[in-house]
């Protein structure tokens, strides 16, 4: 562990040249975790936009519909709406930290601390102040 692995160009596996695999591995994890945090915050803000208010999130996140096609449609529709919202914002060229922070503030005010935290993290990772 911790040993430097250097692959020559003719090595079939290619690989990491001149770096420790552990370093690249940690960097990859940070990149993926950061991306997941942004995506979680975007999905949260998109769901909030879809349902209109934090109070209406209960109907999407815990629908009082038995498992089956009707419930699947509700969940799919909410997820698709959240993805569409995020895609529209991305086409503008960048995520808007202010918009994400507004969603976080609304969620916090309504008692949705965990989901507010997702939107808050996304706002920060998108360049907004902490």
Secondary structure as UniProt FT lines:
FT   TURN            9..10
FT   TURN            12..13
FT   HELIX           21..51
FT   HELIX           54..56
FT   HELIX           57..61
FT   TURN            67..68
FT   HELIX           69..91
FT   TURN            92..93
FT   HELIX           97..109
FT   TURN            110..111
FT   HELIX           113..125
FT   TURN            126..127
//
